[in-house]
């Protein structure tokens, strides 16, 4: 009963929370504050805010799709009559989207729902730690809206729901998020006393690092700037995370993403807990969609035969780099499936060649087009398995939300990469180089003789592929508008996504981004 009431109240509130619905004051006053206090409690609302992260971040068509499909790391080719979806995936990769693009609209809505859910906690007498967690979740969703759309609708907890929310432009949003994270940090729990799926001090430090590193990009995307004081903040925050002595690079890179990554990973700083009773009771696809959207129908698990990476990105790896993947315990010996990048003939657990649906050997090709035709409909493109599929949680965990792989938001390797970048951008490349070489050595790659912005960007791609950072990185490094495989031209307007047409219609404080 309580869960349904809370969901109902949240849905009603959201209807007037970030849009300007035609609900009148009479409807808005049917539940008094005292009545609300008697049935709605802060811990339940906080759990709802955590739950709403799933649809906004784990689902492949929301924040992840916006951040990866628009880059040189990922492609959603149309395969005959499959995966066309009115051209939404092609439009993302080619940079030809419009304000009416379905995923752009849905992502904006999902992130604002997360912001509302977190803000709503603050109205119902949370403890200091609950308040800090809710404000962290709000800051995270605001960060994503700022990154993708460049302006952030915002309400204070006590603002009336009967008028449109105000909108922070980039400088205001930056200042607010940074101040918010600094203010709540003392009231967040320490890691590892708190599990990674609970907002914690190191997660706040990590998000602050992202803010300071991208501060001059969010205000000037065509010509990013890097203030020395901001870069020093990045370095200091990294040192604070290192001082906890909680993290080290994982011996097996793919343990960070495994079904038991809550136990195995030595890198994960902030995650979302998945598995029966967790991801199964939330809205939206969870992490299982990461492998389902790329695997072929004939493989185990039987996938949806969709997404690939591109050969130009794949070729950035050395042959000995462990991040390219290979056999993984409790997976390969039972299914034949390997982790990492799948290219060439695919085999089952007995060493037999897997066949496609027409009985031909299943050979994933380096070649891929935006529209796959003929024999290539089923086999075009290098497939990507970042999260080892969960065989053990239940019979259903291979292909639905019962998979227990916790979703990774932040991990330690990125702390190292961000610190190295801040050092390099302040003329301290000599101090940055050993940090990058530590990562490369751990991953089985040769060390660099010198560190440049170009090879640092490539290293960020190799280490963080398909984790949702590539678009932001390419913009910060000034590469997002350059041609790449299957994207020959571009326009500066695509440095920001457009504000969805439907949101402009209901919030007069929003302004369409330039060029749309």
Beta strands, then each sheet from edge to edge (+ up, - down):
strand 1: 78-79
strand 2: 151-154
strand 3: 166-169
strand 4: 268-272
strand 5: 325-326
strand 6: 339-342
strand 7: 344-345
strand 8: 363-364
strand 9: 371-372
strand 10: 383-385
strand 11: 407-411
sheet 1: 1+ 9+
sheet 2: 2+ 3-
sheet 3: 4+ 11-
sheet 4: 5+ 6- 10+
sheet 5: 7+ 8-
end
